[in-house]
């Protein structure tokens, strides 16, 4: 139980629900109480009438018997990609044959801004409170995130080849500087360098990214050990597997988050863990592309900073963290041929405090504890699938749907309640997006 200070006027209380703190001891309270002052949690524990009575009635939030958990954390996505979803599904090599040409032809700052708002809407309604994003015109994603009130690490995608927002690598660094300015005065968005992948940048450019990120203390987001051709590529050019190659460039450290790591060997895993590197496991995108089942359980068992990610909306099609929970558990059991591995509580851990560790933000978010930011998701138990509940972790991992999310709070502010967003006009965003989807459809003809 945590208790730093008595409730005061202006505080908010969330009550009448089962509280799953996801703290180091996995404390849970059948009748829990959270008290929030400004943006932080000041009490998390069993219901206490003397604290509750000090909260003004209009500042009391009834969880209606639901499950109160830390907000879900999406450790890898591409917000600006949502308007390309469902293109060329079920076809081979969509990335190089379809997506990259479409992005070069059609991605603009305006498309990224509205696609990001569209993506954020889906995440908020699904209980996600923090994401790690990497895409083009990242200052526009940061703008959308700041308007929505979502917490995020925002990466400016970098490549040695020409892309939608940069004709060459040096221009990409200028885009990163613009992103840093866009995030400079925000408490919720953090700028990051985002080299695309080992095969997308020359070694000297990767070294430049490493130096720039170190000089400015920026997080580094990237894809690593994801593609079947990646290992032959780095071995032929540099004599190293992808993970040690990135390490030789100074990109594997306690500010890094590497997505996928499907083909990470045992030695690779040891290296990533020893460097305190975050790992973003993208089960839906990995399986849809038929690349393989990443060794998530091996990472988890070895103590990695393991989080879950949806990947981009073209790769996994949705930004739904809830259904990733069950997929993660089931595919790891299948991979290990063992029904007892990657149990429900462990999976929820990767989606909350594990995701915070992956993003190196566990001191601020990821669990419901005194002093941490009030990033909170409440799941209703009103749907048939959510009754009965004998194990709340199993209910969330194997039974819940995004539609069960009844409340989302970020930084102490309610951003969604009763399936209604408070910070985004979803109808207006969808209407604005139609201009771009029309252009995309015409390009496909």
C-alpha positions as CSV (number, residue, x, y, z in Angstrom):
1,X,0.0,0.0,0.0
2,X,1.2,3.5,-0.8
3,X,0.2,6.7,0.9
4,X,2.2,9.9,0.7
5,X,-0.3,12.6,1.7
6,X,-3.9,13.1,2.7
7,X,-6.4,14.0,0.1
8,X,-6.9,17.7,-0.4
9,X,-9.4,19.9,-2.2
10,X,-8.9,19.6,-6.0
11,X,-7.9,16.0,-5.8
12,X,-9.6,13.2,-7.8
13,X,-10.5,9.8,-6.6
14,X,-11.1,6.6,-8.6
15,X,-12.9,4.0,-6.6
16,X,-15.2,1.0,-6.6
17,X,-13.0,-1.2,-8.7
18,X,-10.3,-3.9,-8.4
19,X,-6.9,-2.2,-8.4
20,X,-4.0,-3.9,-10.1
21,X,-1.0,-1.8,-9.3
22,X,1.7,-3.7,-11.3
23,X,4.2,-2.6,-8.7
24,X,7.2,-4.8,-7.8
25,X,5.1,-7.0,-5.6
26,X,2.0,-7.0,-7.8
27,X,-0.2,-5.6,-5.1
28,X,-3.9,-5.8,-5.9
29,X,-6.9,-4.6,-4.0
30,X,-10.4,-6.0,-4.6
31,X,-11.8,-2.6,-3.4
32,X,-9.1,-0.2,-4.5
33,X,-8.7,3.5,-4.2
34,X,-6.6,5.9,-6.2
35,X,-6.2,9.5,-5.3
36,X,-4.6,11.9,-7.9
37,X,-3.4,15.4,-7.3
38,X,-2.6,17.4,-10.4
39,X,-0.7,14.9,-12.6
40,X,0.5,12.4,-9.9
41,X,-0.8,9.6,-7.8
42,X,-0.8,10.4,-4.0
43,X,-2.5,7.3,-2.8
44,X,-2.8,3.8,-4.3
45,X,-4.2,1.0,-2.1
46,X,-7.3,-0.3,-0.4
47,X,-10.4,1.8,-0.1
48,X,-10.1,4.2,2.9
49,X,-13.2,6.1,3.8
50,X,-11.3,8.9,5.6
51,X,-9.4,9.7,2.4
52,X,-12.4,9.2,0.1
53,X,-14.6,11.5,2.2
54,X,-12.2,14.4,1.6
55,X,-12.7,14.3,-2.1
56,X,-15.5,16.5,-3.5
57,X,-18.3,14.4,-4.9
58,X,-17.8,15.9,-8.4
59,X,-14.2,14.7,-8.3
60,X,-15.1,11.1,-7.6
61,X,-14.9,8.6,-10.5
62,X,-16.8,5.4,-10.0
63,X,-15.1,2.5,-11.7
64,X,-18.4,0.5,-11.5
65,X,-16.7,-2.7,-10.4
66,X,-14.2,-2.6,-13.2
67,X,-10.5,-3.4,-13.3
68,X,-8.2,-0.4,-12.7
69,X,-4.7,-0.8,-14.2
70,X,-1.8,1.4,-15.4
71,X,-2.3,2.7,-18.9
72,X,-1.1,0.4,-21.6
73,X,2.2,1.3,-23.3
74,X,2.8,0.8,-27.0
75,X,6.6,0.6,-27.4
76,X,6.7,0.6,-31.2
77,X,4.4,2.1,-33.9
78,X,4.3,4.4,-36.9
79,X,1.3,6.8,-36.3
80,X,1.5,8.5,-39.7
81,X,0.9,5.1,-41.5
82,X,-2.7,4.6,-40.6
83,X,-4.1,5.8,-43.9
84,X,-2.2,3.1,-45.7
85,X,-3.7,0.3,-43.7
86,X,-5.2,-2.7,-45.7
87,X,-3.2,-1.9,-48.8
88,X,-1.9,-5.1,-50.5
89,X,-2.6,-7.3,-47.5
90,X,-1.7,-11.0,-47.9
91,X,1.0,-10.2,-50.5
92,X,4.8,-10.7,-50.4
93,X,7.3,-7.9,-49.6
94,X,4.6,-5.2,-49.2
95,X,7.2,-2.9,-47.5
96,X,9.4,-2.5,-50.5
97,X,6.9,-3.1,-53.3
98,X,4.0,-1.1,-52.0
99,X,4.5,1.0,-48.9
100,X,7.8,2.7,-49.5
101,X,6.8,3.8,-53.1
102,X,3.4,5.1,-51.8
103,X,5.1,7.0,-48.9
104,X,7.6,8.7,-51.2
105,X,4.8,9.7,-53.5
106,X,2.1,10.8,-51.1
107,X,3.3,11.4,-47.5
108,X,3.1,15.1,-46.6
109,X,3.1,17.0,-43.3
110,X,-0.7,17.3,-43.5
111,X,-1.2,13.6,-44.1
112,X,1.1,12.7,-41.1
113,X,-0.8,15.2,-38.8
114,X,-4.3,13.8,-39.6
115,X,-3.2,10.2,-39.8
116,X,-1.5,10.6,-36.4
117,X,-4.7,12.0,-34.9
118,X,-6.6,9.1,-36.4
119,X,-4.1,6.6,-34.9
120,X,-4.1,8.3,-31.5
121,X,-7.9,8.1,-31.4
122,X,-7.7,4.3,-31.8
123,X,-5.0,4.0,-29.2
124,X,-6.8,6.1,-26.6
125,X,-10.1,4.3,-27.0
126,X,-8.2,1.1,-26.5
127,X,-6.6,2.1,-23.2
128,X,-3.1,3.0,-24.5
129,X,-1.7,6.0,-22.7
130,X,1.9,6.1,-24.0
131,X,3.5,5.2,-27.3
132,X,6.9,5.2,-29.0
133,X,6.5,6.4,-32.6
134,X,8.9,6.7,-35.5
135,X,7.9,8.2,-38.8
136,X,8.4,11.0,-41.3
137,X,7.6,14.7,-40.6
138,X,7.7,13.6,-36.9
139,X,7.1,17.2,-35.8
140,X,3.5,16.8,-37.1
141,X,3.1,13.6,-35.1
142,X,4.3,15.4,-32.0
143,X,1.8,18.2,-32.7
144,X,-1.0,15.7,-32.9
145,X,0.1,13.9,-29.7
146,X,0.4,17.2,-27.8
147,X,-3.1,18.2,-28.9
148,X,-4.5,14.8,-27.8
149,X,-2.8,14.8,-24.4
150,X,-1.1,11.4,-25.0
151,X,2.4,10.6,-23.6
152,X,4.9,9.6,-26.2
153,X,8.5,9.2,-27.3
154,X,8.5,10.6,-30.9
155,X,11.2,9.5,-33.3
156,X,12.2,11.3,-36.5
157,X,12.9,8.5,-39.0
158,X,16.4,8.6,-40.5
159,X,17.8,6.9,-43.6
160,X,20.7,7.3,-46.0
161,X,18.4,7.2,-49.0
162,X,15.9,9.9,-50.0
163,X,12.6,9.7,-48.2
164,X,9.3,11.7,-48.0
165,X,10.7,14.4,-45.7
166,X,14.5,14.4,-46.5
167,X,16.4,14.1,-49.8
168,X,19.5,13.0,-48.0
169,X,20.8,12.1,-44.5
170,X,21.9,15.6,-43.5
171,X,18.4,16.9,-44.2
172,X,17.0,14.1,-42.0
173,X,19.1,15.5,-39.2
174,X,17.6,18.9,-39.8
175,X,14.1,17.3,-39.4
176,X,15.3,15.8,-36.1
177,X,16.3,19.3,-34.9
178,X,12.8,20.5,-35.9
179,X,11.3,17.7,-33.8
180,X,13.4,18.6,-30.9
181,X,12.1,22.1,-31.0
182,X,8.5,20.9,-31.3
183,X,9.0,18.8,-28.1
184,X,11.2,21.2,-26.2
185,X,8.5,22.7,-24.0
186,X,6.2,19.6,-23.7
187,X,5.9,17.5,-20.6
188,X,4.3,14.7,-22.6
189,X,6.4,14.3,-25.8
190,X,10.1,13.4,-25.9
191,X,12.0,13.7,-29.1
192,X,14.1,10.7,-30.3
193,X,16.5,9.8,-33.1
194,X,15.1,7.0,-35.2
195,X,17.5,5.4,-37.6
196,X,15.3,3.1,-39.6
197,X,17.3,-0.2,-39.7
198,X,20.9,-1.6,-40.2
199,X,20.2,-1.9,-43.9
200,X,18.7,1.6,-44.4
201,X,21.8,3.6,-43.3
202,X,25.5,3.6,-44.2
203,X,27.8,2.9,-41.3
204,X,29.1,6.5,-41.2
205,X,25.5,7.8,-41.0
206,X,24.7,5.4,-38.1
207,X,27.8,6.6,-36.3
208,X,26.6,10.2,-36.9
209,X,23.2,9.3,-35.4
210,X,24.9,7.7,-32.4
211,X,27.0,10.8,-31.8
212,X,24.1,13.2,-32.2
213,X,21.9,11.2,-29.8
214,X,24.6,11.0,-27.2
215,X,25.4,14.8,-27.5
216,X,21.7,15.7,-27.0
217,X,20.8,12.8,-24.6
218,X,18.1,11.6,-27.0
219,X,16.5,8.2,-27.0
220,X,17.2,6.0,-30.0
221,X,14.4,4.0,-31.7
222,X,15.1,1.5,-34.5
223,X,14.2,-1.8,-36.1
224,X,16.7,-4.5,-35.5
225,X,17.0,-8.2,-36.3
226,X,13.6,-8.1,-38.0
227,X,14.3,-9.1,-41.7
228,X,15.5,-12.4,-43.0
229,X,18.0,-10.6,-45.3
230,X,19.3,-8.4,-42.5
231,X,22.0,-10.8,-41.2
232,X,23.5,-11.7,-44.6
233,X,23.6,-8.0,-45.4
234,X,25.5,-6.9,-42.3
235,X,27.8,-10.0,-42.4
236,X,28.8,-9.4,-46.0
237,X,29.4,-5.6,-45.5
238,X,30.7,-5.4,-41.9
239,X,31.5,-9.0,-40.8
240,X,29.0,-8.7,-38.0
241,X,25.5,-9.9,-37.2
242,X,22.9,-7.0,-37.0
243,X,22.9,-6.7,-33.2
244,X,26.7,-6.6,-32.6
245,X,26.9,-4.3,-35.7
246,X,24.6,-1.8,-34.1
247,X,26.5,-2.1,-30.9
248,X,29.7,-1.3,-32.8
249,X,28.0,1.9,-34.0
250,X,27.2,2.9,-30.4
251,X,23.4,2.4,-30.8
252,X,22.8,-0.2,-28.2
253,X,22.6,1.4,-24.7
254,X,20.3,2.5,-21.9
255,X,18.6,5.1,-24.1
256,X,17.8,2.6,-27.0
257,X,14.6,0.8,-27.9
258,X,15.0,-1.9,-30.6
259,X,11.9,-3.2,-32.3
260,X,11.2,-6.8,-33.3
261,X,14.5,-8.7,-32.6
262,X,12.9,-11.8,-34.2
263,X,16.3,-13.2,-35.2
264,X,18.2,-12.3,-32.0
265,X,20.4,-15.2,-31.0
266,X,21.2,-16.1,-27.4
267,X,24.4,-14.0,-27.6
268,X,22.5,-11.2,-29.1
269,X,20.0,-11.3,-26.3
270,X,22.7,-11.3,-23.7
271,X,24.3,-8.2,-25.4
272,X,21.0,-6.3,-25.5
273,X,20.2,-7.1,-21.9
274,X,23.7,-6.2,-20.7
275,X,23.4,-2.8,-22.3
276,X,20.0,-2.2,-20.7
277,X,18.5,-1.8,-24.2
278,X,14.7,-1.8,-24.5
279,X,13.0,-4.4,-26.6
280,X,9.7,-3.9,-28.4
281,X,7.9,-7.2,-29.2
282,X,5.5,-6.8,-32.1
283,X,3.6,-10.1,-32.2
284,X,0.8,-9.2,-34.6
285,X,3.0,-7.6,-37.2
286,X,5.6,-10.4,-36.9
287,X,3.1,-13.1,-37.4
288,X,1.2,-11.4,-40.2
289,X,4.4,-10.9,-42.2
290,X,5.3,-14.6,-41.5
291,X,8.8,-13.6,-40.4
292,X,8.7,-15.8,-37.3
293,X,7.9,-15.8,-33.6
294,X,10.4,-13.6,-31.7
295,X,12.0,-15.0,-28.6
296,X,9.9,-12.9,-26.2
297,X,9.7,-15.5,-23.5
298,X,13.5,-15.9,-23.5
299,X,13.9,-12.1,-23.3
300,X,11.4,-12.0,-20.4
301,X,12.9,-14.9,-18.5
302,X,16.4,-13.4,-18.8
303,X,15.2,-10.0,-17.3
304,X,15.1,-7.9,-20.5
305,X,13.4,-4.5,-20.7
306,X,10.6,-6.1,-22.7
307,X,7.6,-4.2,-23.9
308,X,4.8,-4.8,-26.5
309,X,4.2,-2.9,-29.7
310,X,1.6,-2.9,-32.4
311,X,4.0,-1.8,-35.1
312,X,2.5,0.4,-37.8
313,X,-1.1,0.2,-38.8
314,X,-0.1,-1.2,-42.2
315,X,2.0,-3.9,-40.6
316,X,-0.4,-5.1,-37.9
317,X,-3.5,-3.2,-39.2
318,X,-4.7,-2.1,-35.8
319,X,-3.2,-0.2,-32.9
320,X,-5.0,-2.5,-30.5
321,X,-2.8,-3.3,-27.5
322,X,-5.5,-5.3,-25.8
323,X,-5.6,-8.2,-28.3
324,X,-1.8,-8.2,-28.4
325,X,-1.9,-9.5,-24.8
326,X,-3.6,-12.8,-25.7
327,X,-1.5,-13.2,-28.9
328,X,1.7,-12.7,-27.0
329,X,0.8,-15.4,-24.5
330,X,-0.5,-17.9,-27.0
331,X,2.3,-17.7,-29.5
332,X,5.0,-17.9,-26.9
333,X,3.3,-21.0,-25.5
334,X,3.2,-22.5,-29.0
335,X,6.9,-21.6,-29.6
336,X,8.0,-23.2,-26.4
337,X,5.5,-26.1,-26.6
338,X,4.7,-25.3,-23.0
339,X,1.3,-24.0,-21.8
340,X,2.8,-22.7,-18.5
341,X,5.1,-20.1,-20.0
342,X,4.3,-16.4,-20.5
343,X,1.5,-16.5,-18.0
344,X,-1.2,-13.8,-18.0
345,X,0.3,-11.7,-15.2
346,X,3.7,-11.7,-17.0
347,X,2.0,-10.5,-20.3
348,X,0.2,-7.7,-18.5
349,X,3.5,-6.8,-17.0
350,X,5.1,-6.4,-20.4
351,X,2.2,-4.1,-21.5
352,X,2.5,-1.8,-18.5
353,X,5.6,-1.6,-16.3
354,X,7.6,-3.7,-18.8
355,X,6.8,-1.2,-21.5
356,X,7.9,1.6,-19.2
357,X,11.2,-0.2,-18.6
358,X,11.6,-0.7,-22.4
359,X,11.2,3.1,-22.9
360,X,13.4,3.8,-19.8
361,X,10.5,5.6,-18.2
362,X,9.8,3.2,-15.3
363,X,10.5,6.0,-12.7
364,X,7.4,7.9,-14.0
365,X,4.9,5.5,-15.5
366,X,4.0,1.9,-15.8
367,X,2.6,1.1,-12.4
368,X,0.1,2.7,-10.0
369,X,2.3,3.9,-7.2
370,X,2.6,7.1,-5.1
371,X,4.7,9.7,-6.9
372,X,4.1,8.3,-10.4
373,X,2.2,10.0,-13.1
374,X,-1.5,9.3,-13.2
375,X,-1.7,7.3,-16.4
376,X,-4.7,5.0,-15.8
377,X,-7.0,2.7,-17.7
378,X,-10.2,1.3,-16.4
379,X,-11.8,-1.8,-18.0
380,X,-15.5,-2.4,-17.6
381,X,-16.6,-5.9,-16.7
382,X,-20.1,-5.4,-18.1
383,X,-19.6,-7.4,-21.3
384,X,-20.4,-11.1,-21.4
385,X,-16.8,-12.0,-22.0
386,X,-15.8,-10.3,-18.8
387,X,-17.9,-12.5,-16.5
388,X,-17.1,-14.4,-14.4
389,X,-13.7,-13.2,-13.3
390,X,-11.7,-15.6,-11.1
391,X,-8.3,-14.2,-12.2
392,X,-8.2,-10.5,-13.2
393,X,-5.0,-11.0,-15.2
394,X,-6.4,-13.8,-17.2
395,X,-9.6,-11.8,-17.9
396,X,-7.6,-8.9,-19.3
397,X,-5.2,-11.1,-21.3
398,X,-7.6,-13.7,-22.7
399,X,-11.1,-12.1,-22.6
400,X,-10.9,-8.4,-22.8
401,X,-11.5,-6.2,-25.9
402,X,-10.7,-2.6,-26.6
403,X,-14.4,-1.9,-26.3
404,X,-14.3,-2.8,-22.7
405,X,-12.1,0.2,-21.9
406,X,-14.4,2.7,-20.0
407,X,-11.9,5.3,-18.8
408,X,-8.5,6.6,-19.8
409,X,-6.6,9.2,-17.8
410,X,-3.2,10.6,-18.8
411,X,-1.1,12.9,-16.6
412,X,-4.1,13.2,-14.3
413,X,-6.5,14.4,-17.1
414,X,-9.4,12.3,-18.4
415,X,-8.9,11.9,-22.2
416,X,-11.6,9.3,-22.8
417,X,-14.7,8.1,-20.8
418,X,-17.6,5.9,-21.7
419,X,-16.1,5.3,-25.2
420,X,-16.0,9.1,-26.0
421,X,-12.8,11.0,-26.6
422,X,-12.5,14.4,-24.9
423,X,-9.5,15.7,-26.8
424,X,-10.0,14.7,-30.4
425,X,-13.0,15.3,-32.7
426,X,-12.9,11.9,-34.4
427,X,-15.6,12.7,-37.0
428,X,-13.7,15.8,-38.1
429,X,-10.4,13.9,-38.3
430,X,-12.0,11.2,-40.4
431,X,-13.5,13.7,-42.8
432,X,-10.1,15.4,-43.2
433,X,-8.5,12.0,-43.8
434,X,-10.8,11.3,-46.8
435,X,-8.8,13.7,-49.0
436,X,-5.7,11.6,-48.4
437,X,-7.4,8.2,-48.7
438,X,-8.8,9.3,-52.1
439,X,-5.3,10.1,-53.3
440,X,-4.1,6.8,-52.1
441,X,-6.9,4.9,-53.8
442,X,-6.2,6.7,-57.0
443,X,-2.6,5.9,-56.8
444,X,-3.3,2.2,-56.5
445,X,-5.5,2.1,-59.7
